[in-house]
Amino acid sequence: MSLSNPLSEYIVRDNAVTLIQGSDSLNVLDRMVSTNIIDMPNLTSRDALFCDYNGRISDYGTIYTISGKVLLISSAAQNEITRRTLVDGTSWDEDCEILIADNAIFRISIFSRDCHDMFSELGINYQAAEVNQLIESGDHLFVKYESSLSERLDILVKSDNVNSIKSLLSELDYVEMSSERWEIYRIMLGDVTINDALGNLPEEMGLGTLVSNDKGCYPGQEVHARIESRGRTVKNFCRLTGNSPLEIGKHSITNFGSISVSSSIFKDGITHALALIRLGESPTEVVQIDGNNFSMELLSYP
Amino acid sequence: MGILGGEGFSLPVVTETEVVNVELNFTEAAIGALRQNMSGDEESHVMVISAQSGGCSGYLYDMKIIEDPGDDGFQRIDIGDFDVLVHNKDSSMLNGINIDFKETLMGGGFQIENPNADRSCGCGQSFG
């Protein structure tokens, strides 16, 4: 697949930001997520899943450890449920305070074909930067991500400084992505949002690596352990590309079964979509939906 | 000052937890086991039963023998020789629980049956 990698673009992400502070903050959070986070060193980041007792995803976020405090950037759609779980789940004798930071801290994601240049332009030593490691520079935190399809630099920035960072990026010829452009690029990357993942099993969504089978009990652990022992899932997350519009929702596939489309955008005659498909005996590369052909690629955690 | 310094942070707006008058039911075996664990500290110590997030079903039981923290935020239940405390925030989740003690070579210990729980984990330590 040809990925139209942006030359120099960025987006201010629309997320819920929660600050968890106190000596028990990482313990409290670790009990709630399917991903082992208790061993996270200071100034690192890790993606994590919140699941319900049925093992199905209820929220998807990134956890940052910052000098004894924990920052959770999770989906805006599920923020009330996740924060309620955090507040209710803290024991009376635990030192853990939950604070909303939606208006205090923002995450800006920067995409560039040449990350070396991008890093040096922002004053960061690219050679020293490791994936998922936070680099402090002034009031900002930088973190580098790599996948098979792209490199990304995230900046965590205080609200007061968002405009100055945007001005700096503009001076460096970085362009802010429109929401439409971001949606297309996100789908091309196979970047899962909570709209795609909510209510589905991690393995089905290609997020099995965010389930730590060795961490002991957490909500959904029994179901995840059963899936691991069976060694297979019935459905798989995939990307669809075609020349006809495709509506979000459930569709029938000719001679195949059904498919649930969770993200879809039609632009310049091309549809980019993400969907959960029931795997057949022989996986196919092209599926026919409502009489139109779409190429299909199975996805996994980048 | 760093990323976490400055303004814009606020406490989450969450619905206040319902506080109910807690009743706990202990079997003779459970009281006997607790008495044994208290080992002479009945005057100065209490047992606190609480709930916290985690476990397969969403919440975990926790039982601790600690120095008496006083009544601030707690409900005190007198079960004879000593007191058991439940924090108000856990009162609606723990009201009416039945606490037993089973002595077996495997899987022994305190067993809690919770009428408020819609589900519980196979090991009996988690509920939801």
Interface residues (C-beta under 8 A of the other chain):
Chain A: T18 L19 V28 R31 M32 D52 Y53 I66 S67 K69 L71 R83 R84 T85 L86 V87 D88 G89 T90 S91 W92 D93 E94 I98 L99 I100 A101 N103 A104 I105 E136 D139 H140 L141 L156 V157 K158 S159 D160 C217 Y218 P219 G220 Q221 E222
Chain B: M1 G2 I3 L4 G5 G6 E7 G8 F9 S10 L11 P12 V14 T15 T17 V48 S50 A51 Q52 S53 G54 G55 C56 S57 G58 Y59 L60 D62 K64 G73 H87 K89 D90 R119 C121 G122 C123 Q125 S126 G128
